[in-house]
C-alpha cells in the first residue's frame, strides 16, 4: 500500500465504524449487542377457542425474542364439530410498546376455510409481575369442512417494538404448530345432508303477491323470501333452503325464477354474524289449490351441544283459472273426448248401414232376446250356435263335465236365468281339428233370417 494513501484508509475506516449502528437500526437488522437487549422483550402466545369463546383445550407458546426461542407448550388436542367456528388467538405482548404494524403470515390448511374476519387487533394492557405490558390480540377463524385430524403449521409473526435505548427493534417470531380434530357431532347427520354448526341460528320469511285484492289468477306472481341468520359461522356455510326443497319437489303449477342470493358477513366486538337471503318469484301457470311446503333445516348448536331443527311454515294459495289457462289445461282432454265421440258416431252409422242389407249378428239377436226375456228365442239361438260351432245337435254331447251337464239340463227345462244363458253362450266355442275348422252341418239353417224372430 502506498504510504501516502494510509491516512485516507484510516479516515474511511473511522467513518464506517461510526455509521454502522445507524445503518443497522435503519435497515432493521438487529446487531448481536441488541439481541441480548431484546431478551424477554417480546412475548407471543397462541391457542384455540371454540365458537363460544371458551377455550376447550388450549395450546400456547411463548417466545422471549428472536435470539432465545424458549417455549412453553400445553399440548392437549381439542375436538370440534365439522363446520364449527374455531378461533385461533394470536397474542403479541411487550413490556415496552409496539411502534409498528404487526404482520401475521398466511395460514393454509387442506379442507379448512381460514378467515381473518377482524382486520384490526384488540389492544389492551396487563400487569405482569408488577410491570405493565402492552398486548395485541388477533383472531383468525377456522372452519373444518370434513372429519379428521388437522395440523396448523407454525405461523410467522413480525412485530416492531421500542427498546430501552430508544431504538426500534423488529422481532421475527412464529407460533407453534397446533392440532385439533373435527367430526360429525351427531349420528343423525350425514355428509349428504344439509346442516350447519353455529352458536345461534334464526330464520325469517316474507311473502309477496302481485294481486293484493281478490283471488290470484293464472299469470299472477308470488314472491317468497327466506333469510337465515347465524352467529359464529360463515354465510357461504349457510345451506340453501328454497333451492334444495324445490329441486326434489318440482311443480308444473308455476314457473320458478330465483333471484341472486344475498350473502353478508360482519363482526362487532368479537361477535361474528352471517346471513343468507334467498328470493324466488313464482309465476302461476295453473289454477286450483297451490301449496308451498314447509322448510326444515337441522343445525348443531355449539353452545348447548345439541342437534336442533329450524322450521318455516308453508302456505296455501287458491289460484283462479282464466279462459285461456282453462283451455290450455283441459283442451287436450276435451279434444280427445270429442274425437272419440265423433269416431263412435261414424262407426255406429256405418254398422247400421251395413246391417240394413245383411242378417243381424247372432250375438246382437241373443242379447235382445235376453233383454226382452224371450227365453224360447234365446234357446233357439244357443242351439244354432252349437250347430254352427261344433256340428253337434244336443247340448249334453258338447262336454262331459258335471257343470256343463247341469247347465244344459236346466236350459232344456226352462229353468235357466239370464246369467246362465250367458254362461252357456260363452262356453260354446268353435271346434277345430289341426287348425282346420269342421264343415258346417245343415248349412241352410244359417241362411234363415233372424230379424223377425223377436
VMD Tcl script that draws the C-alpha trace (Angstrom):
set ca {
  {0.00 0.00 0.00}
  {1.22 3.46 -0.85}
  {2.25 5.27 2.40}
  {0.67 8.43 1.11}
  {-2.76 6.73 1.00}
  {-2.60 5.31 4.53}
  {-4.23 8.36 6.24}
  {-7.14 8.15 3.80}
  {-7.81 4.48 4.66}
  {-7.68 5.25 8.38}
  {-10.18 8.11 7.97}
  {-12.55 5.92 5.87}
  {-12.45 3.13 8.49}
  {-13.37 5.58 11.25}
  {-16.34 6.90 9.25}
  {-17.67 3.37 8.57}
  {-17.27 2.41 12.24}
  {-19.31 5.48 13.24}
  {-22.12 4.84 10.72}
  {-22.50 1.06 11.37}
  {-25.02 1.30 14.29}
  {-27.11 3.87 12.44}
  {-27.30 1.74 9.27}
  {-28.15 -1.33 11.29}
  {-31.03 0.46 13.03}
  {-32.39 1.92 9.81}
  {-32.19 -1.35 7.90}
  {-33.97 -3.28 10.66}
  {-31.04 -5.65 11.14}
  {-30.54 -6.42 14.80}
  {-26.85 -6.50 15.82}
  {-25.64 -9.04 18.33}
  {-25.36 -6.42 21.04}
  {-29.08 -5.59 20.61}
  {-30.18 -9.22 20.64}
  {-29.17 -9.58 24.25}
  {-31.10 -6.38 24.95}
  {-34.22 -7.91 23.29}
  {-34.34 -10.90 25.63}
  {-37.67 -11.07 27.49}
  {-38.81 -8.07 25.45}
  {-41.46 -9.69 23.17}
  {-43.91 -12.49 24.01}
  {-46.18 -14.39 21.61}
  {-48.96 -16.70 22.78}
  {-51.24 -18.80 20.56}
  {-54.22 -21.02 21.42}
  {-57.54 -22.33 20.08}
  {-61.00 -21.39 21.28}
  {-64.46 -22.65 20.37}
  {-67.31 -20.63 18.91}
  {-68.48 -19.64 22.41}
  {-65.05 -18.17 23.16}
  {-64.46 -20.74 25.90}
  {-61.15 -22.48 25.41}
  {-61.76 -26.21 25.05}
  {-58.14 -27.32 25.03}
  {-55.62 -24.56 24.78}
  {-52.25 -24.93 23.13}
  {-49.98 -21.97 23.82}
  {-46.40 -20.98 23.20}
  {-44.32 -18.11 24.47}
  {-41.36 -16.65 22.60}
  {-39.00 -14.42 24.50}
  {-37.24 -12.97 21.45}
  {-35.57 -13.91 18.18}
  {-32.28 -14.76 19.85}
  {-33.73 -17.03 22.52}
  {-36.53 -19.33 21.34}
  {-37.77 -20.57 24.70}
  {-41.25 -22.14 24.56}
  {-43.84 -23.43 26.99}
  {-46.33 -25.79 25.32}
  {-49.54 -27.20 26.78}
  {-50.27 -29.86 24.17}
  {-53.83 -31.17 24.55}
  {-55.71 -31.81 21.32}
  {-59.18 -30.25 21.03}
  {-62.18 -31.84 19.29}
  {-64.71 -29.73 17.35}
  {-67.71 -30.30 15.12}
  {-67.44 -30.18 11.35}
  {-68.07 -26.60 10.11}
  {-67.88 -25.27 13.69}
  {-66.10 -21.94 14.07}
  {-62.70 -22.32 15.75}
  {-60.93 -19.15 16.84}
  {-57.16 -19.19 16.70}
  {-55.94 -16.45 19.03}
  {-52.50 -14.92 18.46}
  {-51.41 -12.64 21.30}
  {-48.38 -10.35 20.96}
  {-47.22 -8.56 24.13}
  {-44.28 -6.41 25.22}
  {-43.30 -4.53 28.42}
  {-42.46 -1.56 26.19}
  {-44.75 -0.52 23.35}
  {-45.33 -1.56 19.77}
  {-44.03 1.03 17.33}
  {-45.11 -0.53 14.02}
  {-47.78 -2.69 12.43}
  {-47.85 -6.35 13.40}
  {-47.94 -8.74 10.47}
  {-49.23 -12.32 10.66}
  {-48.43 -14.74 7.85}
  {-50.98 -16.66 5.80}
  {-52.35 -19.95 7.10}
  {-53.24 -22.70 4.61}
  {-54.81 -25.95 5.84}
  {-56.38 -28.52 3.46}
  {-60.20 -28.84 3.87}
  {-60.31 -25.89 6.28}
  {-61.67 -22.42 5.49}
  {-59.38 -19.82 7.10}
  {-60.64 -16.23 7.55}
  {-59.25 -13.22 9.37}
  {-62.70 -11.67 9.78}
  {-61.49 -8.88 12.07}
  {-58.78 -6.89 10.26}
  {-57.92 -4.96 13.44}
  {-56.39 -6.21 16.66}
  {-57.73 -5.66 20.14}
  {-55.28 -3.60 22.19}
  {-55.16 -3.59 25.98}
  {-52.69 -3.67 28.88}
  {-51.91 -6.26 31.55}
  {-49.99 -6.25 34.83}
  {-47.38 -8.99 34.95}
  {-45.08 -9.29 37.95}
  {-45.69 -5.69 38.83}
  {-44.94 -4.49 35.30}
  {-47.37 -3.11 32.68}
  {-47.39 -4.96 29.35}
  {-48.93 -3.78 26.08}
  {-50.94 -6.60 24.47}
  {-52.35 -7.11 20.97}
  {-54.94 -9.86 20.43}
  {-55.52 -11.15 16.89}
  {-58.28 -13.60 15.99}
  {-58.23 -15.97 13.00}
  {-61.33 -18.12 12.39}
  {-61.10 -21.71 11.14}
  {-63.95 -23.81 9.72}
  {-63.14 -27.51 9.13}
  {-65.19 -28.99 6.28}
  {-64.62 -32.71 6.77}
  {-63.96 -35.09 9.63}
  {-60.36 -35.81 10.50}
  {-57.26 -34.57 12.26}
  {-55.82 -31.19 11.29}
  {-52.45 -29.54 11.92}
  {-51.88 -25.80 11.96}
  {-48.31 -25.11 10.79}
  {-46.12 -22.52 12.52}
  {-47.25 -19.05 11.51}
  {-44.80 -16.18 11.18}
  {-45.42 -13.09 13.34}
  {-43.48 -9.87 12.75}
  {-43.64 -7.09 15.35}
  {-41.70 -3.87 15.93}
  {-41.09 -2.68 19.48}
  {-39.27 0.16 21.17}
  {-36.12 -0.83 23.06}
  {-34.99 0.88 26.29}
  {-32.20 2.58 24.37}
  {-34.79 4.27 22.13}
  {-34.18 2.09 19.11}
  {-36.93 0.37 17.10}
  {-36.30 -3.37 17.06}
  {-38.06 -5.77 14.67}
  {-38.85 -9.19 16.12}
  {-39.46 -12.10 13.74}
  {-41.27 -14.82 15.65}
  {-43.60 -17.73 14.88}
  {-46.43 -19.55 16.57}
  {-46.03 -23.21 17.46}
  {-47.68 -26.00 15.45}
  {-51.19 -26.60 16.78}
  {-53.54 -29.53 16.18}
  {-57.23 -30.33 16.53}
  {-59.80 -32.91 15.48}
  {-63.15 -32.46 13.71}
  {-66.01 -34.94 13.48}
  {-69.75 -35.12 12.83}
  {-71.36 -34.07 16.10}
  {-74.36 -36.40 15.79}
  {-75.12 -39.77 14.24}
  {-78.30 -38.26 12.77}
  {-76.20 -36.12 10.42}
  {-74.51 -37.22 7.22}
  {-72.26 -35.71 4.59}
  {-75.10 -35.63 2.03}
  {-77.48 -33.80 4.35}
  {-77.71 -30.00 4.50}
  {-76.90 -28.71 8.00}
  {-74.79 -26.08 9.71}
  {-73.00 -25.57 13.01}
  {-73.50 -22.25 14.83}
  {-73.91 -20.86 18.32}
  {-77.27 -19.34 17.29}
  {-79.46 -19.60 14.19}
  {-82.71 -17.89 13.21}
  {-84.84 -17.87 10.06}
  {-87.46 -15.48 8.75}
  {-89.59 -15.49 5.61}
  {-91.71 -12.99 3.72}
  {-94.49 -13.49 1.15}
  {-95.49 -11.01 -1.53}
  {-98.33 -11.43 -4.06}
  {-98.90 -9.37 -7.19}
  {-102.68 -9.18 -6.55}
  {-103.50 -7.82 -3.15}
  {-107.30 -7.91 -3.55}
  {-109.32 -10.94 -4.63}
  {-108.18 -14.37 -5.70}
  {-104.97 -14.94 -7.53}
  {-105.27 -15.75 -11.22}
  {-103.09 -17.58 -13.68}
  {-100.32 -15.18 -14.71}
  {-100.01 -13.55 -11.28}
  {-96.83 -13.95 -9.24}
  {-95.88 -14.92 -5.70}
  {-92.53 -13.97 -4.18}
  {-91.09 -15.96 -1.27}
  {-88.05 -14.59 0.57}
  {-86.15 -16.58 3.20}
  {-83.33 -15.20 5.39}
  {-81.04 -17.35 7.54}
  {-79.03 -15.52 10.20}
  {-76.31 -17.36 12.11}
  {-73.81 -16.49 14.81}
  {-70.24 -17.80 14.66}
  {-70.46 -19.17 11.15}
  {-69.92 -18.02 7.55}
  {-72.55 -17.01 5.02}
  {-71.11 -19.48 2.49}
  {-71.69 -22.28 5.02}
  {-75.40 -21.48 5.46}
  {-77.20 -24.04 3.26}
  {-79.87 -23.04 0.71}
  {-83.44 -23.83 1.75}
  {-85.67 -22.91 -1.21}
  {-83.50 -24.41 -3.92}
  {-82.86 -27.65 -2.01}
  {-86.57 -28.26 -1.36}
  {-87.87 -27.47 -4.84}
  {-85.21 -29.48 -6.63}
  {-86.78 -32.57 -5.06}
  {-90.39 -31.40 -5.46}
  {-90.78 -29.71 -8.87}
  {-94.22 -28.43 -9.82}
  {-95.99 -27.63 -13.09}
  {-98.25 -25.15 -11.29}
  {-95.74 -22.32 -11.67}
  {-92.57 -21.16 -13.38}
  {-89.76 -20.54 -10.92}
  {-87.42 -17.53 -11.22}
  {-84.75 -17.47 -8.47}
  {-83.07 -14.16 -7.68}
  {-79.34 -13.81 -6.82}
  {-78.59 -14.81 -3.23}
  {-77.51 -12.06 -0.83}
  {-74.62 -13.09 1.46}
  {-73.35 -10.92 4.30}
  {-70.67 -11.37 6.99}
  {-69.94 -8.93 9.79}
  {-68.33 -8.76 13.21}
  {-68.79 -6.48 16.16}
  {-66.75 -6.70 19.36}
  {-65.81 -10.29 18.73}
  {-69.34 -11.40 17.73}
  {-69.44 -12.84 14.22}
  {-72.74 -12.61 12.34}
  {-73.58 -14.07 8.92}
  {-76.74 -14.12 6.83}
  {-78.01 -15.66 3.62}
  {-81.12 -14.36 1.83}
  {-82.88 -16.37 -0.89}
  {-85.70 -15.00 -3.00}
  {-87.77 -16.81 -5.62}
  {-90.54 -15.41 -7.84}
  {-93.24 -17.92 -8.85}
  {-95.33 -17.07 -11.94}
  {-98.58 -19.06 -11.70}
  {-99.37 -21.34 -14.63}
  {-102.32 -23.44 -13.46}
  {-105.49 -22.85 -11.47}
  {-106.54 -24.70 -8.35}
  {-105.08 -25.12 -4.87}
  {-101.36 -24.38 -4.61}
  {-99.29 -25.38 -1.58}
  {-95.72 -24.37 -0.83}
  {-94.17 -26.92 1.56}
  {-92.57 -26.32 4.94}
  {-88.84 -25.65 5.01}
  {-86.75 -27.52 7.57}
  {-83.07 -27.29 8.47}
  {-81.15 -29.25 11.06}
  {-78.33 -27.40 12.80}
  {-75.83 -28.16 15.53}
  {-75.94 -25.75 18.46}
  {-72.31 -25.31 19.55}
  {-73.37 -23.70 22.83}
  {-75.75 -26.40 24.04}
  {-74.04 -29.22 22.10}
  {-77.42 -30.38 20.79}
  {-78.97 -31.04 17.39}
  {-81.92 -28.73 16.70}
  {-84.41 -28.31 13.86}
  {-85.44 -24.99 12.36}
  {-88.84 -24.91 10.61}
  {-90.50 -22.33 8.37}
  {-94.21 -22.88 7.76}
  {-95.52 -23.34 4.22}
  {-98.57 -21.59 2.81}
  {-101.71 -22.36 0.77}
  {-102.96 -20.26 -2.13}
  {-106.06 -20.55 -4.33}
  {-105.47 -19.76 -8.00}
  {-108.37 -18.96 -10.32}
  {-108.39 -20.02 -13.98}
  {-108.62 -17.65 -16.90}
  {-110.34 -18.75 -20.12}
  {-107.03 -19.19 -21.85}
  {-105.46 -21.16 -18.99}
  {-108.55 -23.38 -18.66}
  {-108.44 -24.23 -22.36}
  {-104.71 -24.74 -22.19}
  {-105.09 -27.17 -19.28}
  {-108.21 -29.12 -20.34}
  {-108.07 -28.56 -24.10}
  {-106.21 -31.83 -24.90}
  {-108.70 -33.85 -22.82}
  {-111.69 -32.17 -24.44}
  {-110.26 -32.72 -27.91}
  {-109.68 -36.42 -27.17}
  {-113.23 -36.93 -25.85}
  {-114.74 -35.09 -28.80}
  {-112.70 -37.15 -31.25}
  {-113.88 -40.38 -29.59}
  {-117.49 -39.29 -29.74}
  {-117.27 -38.39 -33.43}
  {-115.49 -41.66 -34.21}
  {-118.12 -43.67 -32.30}
  {-120.95 -41.90 -34.12}
  {-119.38 -42.61 -37.51}
  {-118.85 -46.27 -36.64}
  {-122.45 -46.63 -35.48}
  {-123.75 -45.12 -38.68}
  {-121.56 -47.47 -40.70}
  {-122.80 -50.50 -38.74}
  {-126.44 -49.52 -39.17}
  {-125.95 -49.06 -42.91}
  {-124.06 -52.34 -43.17}
  {-126.73 -54.46 -41.45}
  {-129.60 -52.98 -43.40}
  {-128.89 -55.49 -46.21}
  {-127.32 -58.26 -44.09}
  {-128.51 -60.55 -41.30}
  {-128.27 -59.18 -37.79}
  {-125.35 -60.71 -35.85}
  {-126.34 -63.64 -33.67}
  {-124.81 -62.13 -30.52}
  {-126.94 -59.00 -31.02}
  {-130.14 -61.04 -31.54}
  {-129.22 -63.14 -28.47}
  {-128.67 -60.05 -26.28}
  {-132.02 -58.59 -27.42}
  {-133.77 -61.85 -26.56}
  {-132.29 -61.83 -23.08}
  {-133.21 -58.18 -22.62}
  {-136.87 -58.87 -23.52}
  {-136.85 -62.20 -21.60}
  {-137.68 -64.18 -24.76}
  {-136.25 -67.42 -23.39}
  {-137.53 -69.61 -26.23}
  {-135.77 -67.48 -28.83}
  {-132.63 -67.50 -26.68}
  {-132.69 -71.33 -26.59}
  {-133.04 -71.49 -30.37}
  {-130.04 -69.18 -30.78}
  {-127.98 -71.30 -28.37}
  {-128.70 -74.46 -30.40}
  {-127.94 -72.60 -33.61}
  {-124.55 -71.53 -32.26}
  {-123.92 -75.12 -31.10}
  {-124.58 -76.44 -34.60}
  {-122.53 -73.75 -36.27}
  {-119.51 -74.02 -33.98}
  {-119.37 -77.77 -33.13}
  {-121.58 -79.59 -35.71}
  {-123.48 -81.12 -32.77}
  {-127.26 -81.11 -32.22}
  {-127.52 -81.84 -28.48}
  {-126.07 -79.74 -25.69}
  {-125.21 -82.64 -23.37}
  {-122.86 -84.06 -26.02}
  {-120.72 -80.91 -26.11}
  {-118.97 -81.51 -22.78}
  {-118.96 -84.32 -20.24}
  {-118.29 -82.16 -17.17}
  {-120.91 -82.13 -14.43}
  {-121.25 -78.33 -14.52}
  {-122.00 -78.34 -18.25}
  {-124.48 -81.20 -17.92}
  {-126.28 -79.24 -15.17}
  {-126.45 -76.11 -17.34}
  {-127.74 -77.96 -20.41}
  {-130.40 -79.76 -18.38}
  {-131.63 -76.55 -16.76}
  {-131.74 -74.83 -20.19}
  {-133.93 -77.62 -21.60}
  {-136.25 -77.39 -18.59}
  {-136.54 -73.60 -19.00}
  {-135.06 -73.06 -15.54}
  {-132.01 -71.11 -16.63}
  {-131.56 -67.46 -15.66}
  {-130.14 -64.69 -17.83}
  {-126.69 -65.21 -16.32}
  {-126.95 -68.95 -17.05}
  {-127.80 -68.28 -20.70}
  {-124.76 -66.02 -20.98}
  {-122.50 -68.71 -19.45}
  {-123.77 -71.30 -21.94}
  {-123.32 -68.88 -24.84}
  {-119.72 -68.07 -23.87}
  {-118.76 -71.70 -23.30}
  {-119.72 -72.77 -26.80}
  {-116.65 -72.21 -28.97}
  {-115.66 -73.22 -32.47}
  {-114.13 -76.70 -32.73}
  {-111.10 -77.14 -34.98}
  {-109.04 -80.18 -35.93}
  {-105.33 -79.49 -36.51}
  {-106.02 -75.88 -37.40}
  {-108.88 -76.62 -39.84}
  {-112.48 -75.92 -38.92}
  {-115.11 -78.67 -39.31}
  {-117.61 -78.38 -42.20}
  {-120.95 -76.97 -41.27}
  {-123.87 -79.34 -40.74}
  {-127.17 -78.23 -42.20}
  {-125.69 -75.03 -43.70}
  {-129.15 -73.96 -44.90}
  {-130.08 -73.20 -41.31}
  {-127.54 -70.41 -41.26}
  {-129.37 -68.51 -44.02}
  {-132.63 -68.24 -42.08}
  {-133.35 -64.60 -41.39}
  {-133.47 -63.99 -37.65}
  {-134.52 -60.37 -37.77}
  {-138.22 -61.20 -37.25}
  {-137.65 -63.84 -34.55}
  {-138.04 -61.33 -31.73}
}
mol new
graphics top color blue
foreach p $ca { graphics top sphere $p radius 0.5 }
foreach p [lrange $ca 0 end-1] q [lrange $ca 1 end] { graphics top cylinder $p $q radius 0.2 }
display resetview
